[in-house]
Structure formats: C-alpha cells, structure tokens
Amino acid sequence: MSQTSDPMHTLMTTPLYRMLHTWSFLVIFLFVSSPVLHAAESGEYIRIAKAGERRIPLALRGLDHERSKDAKYADGVDAIIRNGLEFTGMFAILGSPMNLFTDGNIFDTGSRRLNMASLGSVGAELYAGGVLERDGGDVVMHMEVYDVLSGRRLLGKSYRGDRKRLREPAHEFCADFVELLTGKPSVFRSRIAYVGLNGSEKEIFMADFDGVGAEQVTRTGGLAMTPSLSGDSSRLAYLAYIDGYPELHIMDMKRGRIVPVRKKGVKIDPAWRNGSSECATTFSFDGDQEIYLVRSDGSISRRLTRARGIDVSPSFSPDGRSMAFVSSRHGLPQIFVKDLLSGKERRLTFSGRYNTQPSWSPAGDKIAYTSMQKNGEINIFTINADGTGLRQLTYRTRHNEAPSWSPDGSMIMFSSSRNGQKKLYVMNADGRNQRSLNLPGEQMQPSWSLYK
C-alpha cells in the first residue's frame, strides 16, 4: 500500500483502525434443541438424542454394485458420504456386520431385508446404505436409512448424477439425511468465501463448505478483503484496495457483474442484511465512521448509527430486525446491538479489552465474536443475544479470529495462526473438535453462506 500524507491515510493507520481491520474475519453438530428423526415411511417422529449429549451410532455400509467395473464409482461415493457425515460431527460411524441381510436380493433395496438384531449387536441405532448402478454417463444411487431400534425405514430415495461429479449426488443424500434429523438447512447445500494469499496478493476465493473445489473469484492484482456472501450466495460484497485505498465492491455471482461503491473516506467490513438485498458497511464521508445500508446497485439506503467514535463490523439477526456491531464510543471497541425498528442501542460485551467481528448465529440466540486477551492472544467467544452466557471457545492457540456460523448453527468456521500460517478451521458451536480444512497456502476471513 502506498504511503501518503492524506488525512484519510492517517485515520486508516491509527492503532484502533489497524486492530479492527487487520483482525481478518468447520465442525461437530451441536443440538440447540432436542432434535427429532422423521420417519418418512410413516410420517411419525422419534427422538434420537438429548441436546448435545453424544454422537449417533450409525452403521454405514458401502454401496453394493453388481458389475465389477462400477466398483470405483461406488468406492468414490462411499468415501464422499463418509467424509461428509464425519464432517458434521453428528455420527459415530460403525462398520456394518457380516450377516447384515436375512433374505432378498442384495442388489435390490426393495426386496432385501435387514437383520436388525445384528445391527443392534454392534451398537448401531441408525443404518444407512444402498446400491449403485450406472446409467450411461450417470451414476444412480438407491439409498436407504433405517431406525434400528424400531426397524422402520426413515428414508428411501434415488439420487442421480454425472459419474465425473460424484460429490453432487453423494452430498444430496447427506443433505437429505442430516436435514431429516435436524429439520434445518445443512452444510451440504452451502458454500464459503474467504481471503486467500496468492503469492504477494490477497484475493477472494469460494469453495464448498469443506474447502473442496476452491476457485478464485476476484483478480484485483493487489488486495481484496472482508468478503461477505449474501444468504443465497447470489451476491458477494468485499473491499478491494485501489491505489492504496479500499473501495466497496458488490458482485453479482451469476452474471459476474461488479458494482463499485465510490465514496470518499474509509470503507470497512460489509455484511448482508438477512431477508433483503442490502448490505451494511462503514463509511466516513460525513466525517465520523458510521454504518450505512447500501443497496445492491451501490446506492445508499440509509444511515444506521449516529454516535461519536468508530462504528464498524455489522452483523444482522436472522430476522434482519437487529444489528450487532462494534463501537469505540466508550473507549476501546466493544460489541453493541441495535434494534433497527425502535432505534434503541445497548452494549452487549463488558469483558475483554478489544471485542470485534460479531457474527450472529442462524438461530438468533448467540453472537460469536473475536476478543484480544491481556496476554496478547486473540480468541473467539460466544455470548447470548441478551448478554448472558459468555463462553470462550479457543484457548492458547495464538490468534483466532473472524468467526462465521454454519447454516444450521452447529459449527463455526474461523481463521487461526496456531500452526504458524493463517488457516481456516472449523469447530463445534461449543468449541469442541477444532480442526483445519487443510487448504493450501494461507486463508483468512471466512464467510459461510446459507445456500449454494
């Protein structure tokens, strides 16, 4: 970034601004309420676990196939399904017993009968399996899910996909299976955007929820930061540094059209408002750094904050009626919440020196955020939307920042420098099972969409 004596550059290099902007903004399933399993064949519901108590013992059988030349496709789908279900953290995956079927044709899901006693003997509570066949250039998966305790079939469905793109039908099954259990949108229908280091440049990339299929979507030739995906993934808002200064850009993901929002002064941290085509960001063209709503065509909709100090990092409640944000109005930055209908504002956080990057959960009950600790570590916390229930999720692992919730609220993706480089990690919503996405290079500032 070029050096200048311009007053805006001076503002951008203050310690507070650097702290707020440099902290650049994946997971075991956490039951927020006691989930139920829908018995598709009978229309009934059965309880499968208490809130967050344990993983569900699942006997997962590899796909059967009649022709030996189909084995490689069956093996490929098996690996994708297993990896996907393990990613959710919902299941303790078991192998299926040898005497799994009592009678019927093993290659015909309609005639074969499962040995529920055998499944029960290995501790399984659910069974999933099926048959794969090829139809021209496609693969067809006939999948089943059974409740072992009752013997009822919970899911019976066929999935078709191009044999060169096995992830699509495999993840369609995983999505149906998980959404059957939770009643919520699953990670399998979602994507992530993030900042990736490309040589000396930082650009925006997009990938599937698990980091597979990463593609570069910006080519600024310099610095693109703070991506924010709209809930339906149709638009991407981000900052691109032009001649050393950040400009807000709004990209139509289907058409590839980019709208630059040209305003004088500082621009920081865009975030989409749920249920609308507007995003919020910080501008300083009126002198102070305040948060504004911006339409997708780049025009200003309205100003949202009016207070002395720096107001940045908006994040909206699921219903779009409230906004969490960061403000320095009382000194060091803290998280505040604003009711957009009444205009009332309240301070949410009182613990921690620097609290930034709020991220509102899809359920609306919690807000994750980044906090600098006295020992210099940066860690991720959650707090209930009413200010109770403060919980630290990361410990003694250098800098952890930029939390972003999964569509079902069961996981949080974030960036961490715990192993030297900044990498994307995912964890339970309660902080358990933290692991890396294992993407090449360095990544930061993840944004997890609700849908592809």
Buried (B, 14 or more C-beta within 10 A) or exposed (E): EEEBEEEEBEBBEEEBBEBBBEBBBBBBBBBBEEBBBBBBEEEEEBEBBEEBEEBBBBBBBBBBBEEEEBEEBBBBBBEBBBBBBBBBBBBBBBEBBEEBBEEEEEBEBEEBEBBBEBBBEEEBBBBBBBBBBBEEEBBBBBBBBBBBBBEBBBBBBBBEBEBEEBBBBBBBBBBBBBBBBBBBBBBBBBBBBBBBBBEEBBBBBBBBBBBEEBEEBBEBEBBBBBBBBBBEBBBBBBBBBBEBBBBBBBBEBEEEEBBEBEBEBBBBBBBBBBEBBBBBBBBBBEEBBBBBBBBBEBEEBEEBBEBEBBBBBBBBBBEBBBBBBBBBBEEEBBBBBBEBEEEEBEEBBEEBEBBBBBBBBBBBBBBBBBBBBEEEBBBBBBBBBEBEEBBBBBEEBBBBBBBBBBBBBBBBBBBBBBEEEBBBBBBBBBBEBBEBBEBEEBBBBBBBBBBE
